[in-house]
Amino acid sequence: MSSQEEILSDGRFSRVARDPRFWEMPEKERKVKIDKRFRAMFHDKKFKLRYTVDKRGRPVNFSTTENLRKFYALSESDSDLSESEEQTEKQKKKKKKKKGKGEADS
């Protein structure tokens, strides 16, 4: 097999390196942005299918939630909101634990 440089230096394939149709898509543009209305599809059981066999009949341990995370991403503002919501939930849990410990001591 020829190396990548040899292929690109060949006159017949030189335009492949310059043509944007053949460039790899950037990671940021690869995923479709989902807003907060559809955030539940990442963890809802209705969107989760478990496959035991692929389309050619080979056994596989696969679920559709992996595809969802692969092709979709939360929009920037929604991911910030979800992170802040998680932090407030953690703070609430800590407060409940502190109250529970104080009641047990007295």
HELIX and SHEET records of a PDB file:
HELIX    1   1 GLN A    4  SER A    9  1                                   6    
HELIX    2   2 SER A   14  ARG A   18  1                                   5    
HELIX    3   3 PRO A   20  PHE A   22  5                                   3    
HELIX    4   4 GLU A   27  ARG A   30  1                                   4    
HELIX    5   5 LYS A   36  PHE A   42  5                                   7    
HELIX    6   6 LYS A   45  PHE A   47  5                                   3    
HELIX    7   7 THR A   64  PHE A   71  1                                   8    
HELIX    8   8 GLU A   76  ASP A  105  1                                  30    
SHEET    1   A 2 VAL A  32  ILE A  34  0                                        
SHEET    2   A 2 TYR A  72  LEU A  74  1                                        
SHEET    1   B 2 ARG A  50  VAL A  53  0                                        
SHEET    2   B 2 PRO A  59  SER A  63 -1                                        
END                                                                             
